[in-house]
Structure formats: C-alpha cells, structure tokens
C-alpha cells in the first residue's frame, strides 16, 4: 500500500463513452494503491463501468455535458462519487441493471436521480 497522505483525487471528463475507460483505470489504480486484491479490483472495475453507464446512457444529454468524479480513499477504504452536468434524465432500466448486477460487489451505493449523482463504496475483504 502506498502511503502518500492523499485522500482525494478529482477528475473531470466529457460525458461520453470514450472517456469511461479513463474513469475505470483511475479507480483501479487508486484501489491498487490502497492494497485491494486483484479480485476486488476486478469487481470494482465492473461496478465503475455500471456506475458510469448510469450517467452516460441518459435521455436528453448534451454534447457539452461532463462528468465530475471524486475518488476518496483512506486506510484501504474506497469511495467514488460521480455527477453529470446538464439536464439529462437518468434511465430507470439502466439503474435497475446496475442494482441487479453490481450492488453485491460493493459495500454500498447511493443514487440521486434528479441530481444525476451517485456514490459507491468498497472496503477490502480483510478490513473491518
């Protein structure tokens, strides 16, 4: 585990599927630094894909919309918040897919549909 004293990293990318990989790679890199296992990082990558998908597969999005991502980490615990700018409407079916496929891979999540905002949390299995 890398001890850098950092506990928060922010990233702003265009709200376009071409940038989803950057969001996922940043999350995985930070998780490695926090000592997560390869299995936990694979789970986290799937969850990040699903979470970002909620904010990209929307109704009424605009080309100038962006995603503001904040990664927080402390003592191995990982949290990511993502917010989409603009006035897009989240799709219920995409949220339902996330809940069905990803919610068991993380410790918790919160979605605020009207605000186009979500948070995910993951703690490595060895931590309490």
TAMO-V387697 format. One record per backbone hydrogen bond with DSSP energy under -0.5 kcal/mol. CO is the residue of the C=O (numbers start at 1). NH is the residue of the N-H. E is the energy in kcal/mol with one decimal. If there is no record, write none. Layout:
{{CO & NH & E} {CO & NH & E}}
This chain:
{{2 & 4 & -0.9} {7 & 73 & -1.4} {9 & 71 & -3.2} {11 & 69 & -3.5} {13 & 67 & -3.5} {14 & 16 & -2.4} {16 & 19 & -2.3} {17 & 20 & -1.4} {19 & 23 & -1.4} {20 & 24 & -2.3} {21 & 25 & -3.0} {22 & 26 & -2.3} {23 & 27 & -2.0} {24 & 28 & -2.5} {25 & 29 & -2.6} {26 & 30 & -2.4} {27 & 31 & -2.2} {28 & 32 & -2.3} {29 & 33 & -2.0} {30 & 34 & -1.0} {31 & 36 & -2.2} {32 & 35 & -1.9} {33 & 2 & -1.8} {37 & 41 & -2.4} {38 & 42 & -2.4} {39 & 43 & -2.2} {40 & 44 & -2.4} {41 & 45 & -2.6} {42 & 46 & -1.9} {43 & 47 & -2.3} {44 & 48 & -3.0} {45 & 49 & -2.4} {46 & 50 & -2.2} {47 & 51 & -3.0} {48 & 52 & -2.9} {49 & 53 & -2.2} {50 & 54 & -1.5} {51 & 55 & -1.0} {52 & 56 & -1.1} {53 & 57 & -2.7} {56 & 58 & -1.5} {57 & 91 & -0.6} {59 & 89 & -3.1} {62 & 65 & -1.8} {65 & 15 & -2.3} {66 & 85 & -2.5} {67 & 13 & -2.3} {67 & 69 & -0.6} {68 & 83 & -1.8} {69 & 11 & -2.8} {70 & 81 & -2.6} {71 & 9 & -2.5} {72 & 79 & -2.8} {74 & 77 & -2.5} {76 & 124 & -0.5} {77 & 74 & -1.8} {78 & 122 & -2.8} {79 & 72 & -3.4} {80 & 120 & -2.4} {81 & 70 & -2.6} {82 & 118 & -2.2} {83 & 68 & -2.7} {89 & 59 & -2.7} {90 & 92 & -0.5} {91 & 95 & -1.9} {92 & 96 & -2.8} {93 & 97 & -2.0} {94 & 98 & -2.0} {95 & 99 & -2.5} {96 & 100 & -2.6} {97 & 101 & -2.6} {98 & 102 & -2.9} {98 & 103 & -0.9} {99 & 103 & -0.8} {102 & 105 & -2.0} {103 & 106 & -0.7} {108 & 121 & -2.4} {110 & 119 & -2.5} {111 & 113 & -0.7} {112 & 116 & -0.8} {112 & 117 & -1.6} {113 & 116 & -1.3} {116 & 84 & -2.7} {117 & 112 & -2.9} {118 & 82 & -2.5} {119 & 110 & -2.2} {120 & 80 & -2.3} {121 & 107 & -2.1} {121 & 108 & -1.3} {122 & 78 & -3.1} {124 & 127 & -2.1}}
